[in-house]
Amino acid sequence: AQSVAQPEDQVNVAEGNPLTVKCTYSVSGNPYLFWYVQYPNRGLQFLLKYITGDNLVKGSYGFEAEFNKSQTSFHLKKPSALVSDSALYFCAVRAVMDSNYQLIWGAGTKLIIKP
Amino acid sequence: DAGVTQSPTHLIKTRGQQVTLRCSPKSGHDTVSWYQQALGQGPQFIFQYYEEEERQRGNFPDRFSGHQFPNYSSELNVNALLLGDSALYLCASSLRDRGFSETQYFGPGTRLLVL
């Protein structure tokens, strides 16, 4: 079955430290991978995507993600966390099911940055 | 430049009723996707509209239907509401998106409560 997993419900990081939010996937064919962030009472916002090309993708707000085909992972990273990075982060992957494209989403990881 | 707008923001219905949710895409966008996000979960793809036709569909029953108008705005209709339909319904727009390769811009959502 095609799926996305975010193994951590919550990640706690001290302000100024590097952060990593993990994502692994299982899809047929070449994956299209996305990271979105959801702030309280606000819509989902796009951070970055991998379609093809360099495995290291740079996105909004200083975030980056590394596509690792052998480990089927697409972890989100930031060198130095800010308190304002605290939010809910979602990984998503494009899949083909019954000749339909779909975007499959992980359950989300709550990121808490402590001052 | 107006972003994605959705109406209404909140809605309360009873089991068996029908509901219509509305979405106006970001200016210049022509593709609209709908998602259901249950509490504490990631979004689930319902369907995607382009050129007034349903182009992609997720694993949702026929009770969920939609429409796209010539001005690219869209409606989501749910018939015979069940308690399990209670969720946040998200609309996202993108430009000429044939297979979820483009960045999606999300609206704030409509929160539906079915009693």
Chai-1 contact restraints between the chains, C-beta under 6 A:
chainA,res_idxA,chainB,res_idxB,connection_type,confidence,min_distance_angstrom,max_distance_angstrom,comment,restraint_id
A,Y32,B,S101,contact,1.0,0.0,6.0,A-B,restraint_1
A,G43,B,F106,contact,1.0,0.0,6.0,A-B,restraint_2
A,G43,B,G107,contact,1.0,0.0,6.0,A-B,restraint_3
A,G43,B,P108,contact,1.0,0.0,6.0,A-B,restraint_4
A,L44,B,F106,contact,1.0,0.0,6.0,A-B,restraint_5
A,F46,B,T103,contact,1.0,0.0,6.0,A-B,restraint_6
A,I51,B,S101,contact,1.0,0.0,6.0,A-B,restraint_7
A,F90,B,G42,contact,1.0,0.0,6.0,A-B,restraint_8
A,R94,B,F100,contact,1.0,0.0,6.0,A-B,restraint_9
A,N100,B,Q56,contact,1.0,0.0,6.0,A-B,restraint_10
A,N100,B,R57,contact,1.0,0.0,6.0,A-B,restraint_11
A,Y101,B,Q56,contact,1.0,0.0,6.0,A-B,restraint_12
A,Y101,B,G99,contact,1.0,0.0,6.0,A-B,restraint_13
A,Y101,B,F100,contact,1.0,0.0,6.0,A-B,restraint_14
A,Q102,B,F45,contact,1.0,0.0,6.0,A-B,restraint_15
A,Q102,B,G58,contact,1.0,0.0,6.0,A-B,restraint_16
A,L103,B,F45,contact,1.0,0.0,6.0,A-B,restraint_17
A,L103,B,F100,contact,1.0,0.0,6.0,A-B,restraint_18
A,W105,B,G42,contact,1.0,0.0,6.0,A-B,restraint_19
A,W105,B,P43,contact,1.0,0.0,6.0,A-B,restraint_20
A,G106,B,G42,contact,1.0,0.0,6.0,A-B,restraint_21
A,A107,B,Q41,contact,1.0,0.0,6.0,A-B,restraint_22
A,A107,B,G42,contact,1.0,0.0,6.0,A-B,restraint_23
A,G108,B,G42,contact,1.0,0.0,6.0,A-B,restraint_24
